[in-house]
Amino acid sequence: MCLCETFWMPIEGSYKPGRGVRKVLLVVALLLICIAIGLAAFQRRTWVVPVTEKAQKNPLTASDANLAAARKVYDDQCANCHGDRGKGDGPDAMMYDPSPSDLTDPNKAGKRSDGELFFQITEGKKPMPSFKKKLTEEQRWQLVLLVRSLAAQPK
């Protein structure tokens, strides 16, 4: 018996893989699935914001009207994860890994340009969704103003 007959079993004139090949393929497939799940679970991606996006300036000013409009959007879209006061302690926060950011931390918000914050809100990064299609450009810039105000408040 030759080696090819060990792995390939003749059936009605055609050859199908024998049990040995099927087992090897199954093990390889399961191994690849486990590796993919492991990489996805343990990967901590950082925000990669293009230089052109970082350089963007907020076209809006921090007026009472803009902050009030942003607060409505925030309460509707962001508070469940980031919390009412932006501390990352919303009712849904425990469901996510990584946890939602503490928007009141001046060290984090202060290190990011308006363009970076706008990019993060616009594009999202799992588990945070993208708001590019959910919110207007003006609403996203208003949220940048609100994030700045949350970070500026005394703790």
N, C-alpha and C positions, 0 to 999 in steps of 0.2 A: 504494500500500500504506500503510495507516495504522499508527500507532505500536503499537497493540495487537497487530497481527499479527506484529510483530517478536518480542514476548516470549511470545505465546500461540499455539500451533499447534493448529488445529482437527483433531480426530481423531474420526471417526464421530459427529459431532454434538455432541461435548462438547469442552471446552477443557482442555488440560493445559499446565503451564508449559513454555516452551521452554528450550533449553539456556542461554540468557543468564540467566534467572531462577534456574535450578538452580545455575549456577556462583556467582552472587552469594550465594545462600543457603548454599551449601557453604563459601564463604570466610568468611561471617559466623559460621557455626557453628564453624569451626575457630579463628577469632579469639577467640570467646567461650571456647572450651575452653582455649586458650593463656593467656588472661587469668586464668581461674579457677585453673589450675595454678600460674601465676606468683604470684598472690596467696596461695595456700595454702602454697607453698614458702617465700616470703619473709616471711610474717607471723610475728612473734614476740609472741605474746600473753603478757601478764602474768597472774598469778593475780588474779582478782577475787573477793574473799571478802566476803560480806555482813557488815555490822556486827554483826548478831546472832550470827553464827557466830564472829567474832573474839573476842567477849566470853565465849564458853564457857570454863569452867574444867574442868580434868581432874578427874574424880571419883575417880581412882585415885592411890595414892601410889607413890613410887619404891621399892618393896620388892624384895627379891631374887626373890621368887616372880613378881611382875609382869614384872620385867626378863628373867627366865629364859623365861617364857612368850612374851614379845615377841621374844626372840632366836630361838626356834624358828620363829615366824611370819616374821620377817625373813629368816632363812636360806632358808626355803622360797619366799617370795614376792618378796623385795626384793633379795637379795644378787646375783643374776645381773646386775642393772643397777647398783645402788649400791655393789657390792663388799662383801667380808666385813667390812671395817672402816668402811664408809660413805663412802668417798672418791670415789664416783662412777666407780670403775674396775673394775666387774664385767666378766665375760667377754662379756656382751652389750652393754656400754656403747657400743662403737664403732659399733653398728648404728643408733644413734638421734641425731636432731638435733631439738631440742637435746639435749645430753648430760645424763645423769642428774646430779642435784645432788650436791655434796660435802656430806654430812650432818655432817661433822666441823668445818665452818667455823662458829665461834661467832658471827661477824658476821651470817651469814645466819639461823641458827637462833635467835640471841638477839633478832633483830628481829621474829620471828614469835611470836604468842601461841599458847598450847596449842590454842585454838579454830581458828586458822589452819592449824596443822599437821594437826589432825584433819580439817578440811574438805578439805585437799589430798589426804590419804590416802583419804578417803571418796569424793570426786568424781573425782579424777584429772584430768589434762589431757594430751592427746597429746604425747608417746608414752606417758606413764604411764597405766596403766589405772585405772579406778575400782575401789575395793575395798568399795563399799557392800554388794554382794551376796556377795562372796567371803569377807569377814571379819565377825565379830560386832562390835558396838559396843565391847565390852570389849577385843577384840583390837586395834582401831584406837586406842583410848586407850592401851593398853600400848605400841603402836608409837610414840606421841607421847613416852612416857617414855623409850623406847630412843633416839629421835632426840636428845632432850635430853642423855642420858648420853653419846652419841657426840660431841656438840659440846663437852661439858665435859671430855673426856679431853685430856690434853696431847698435842701432836703429836710 
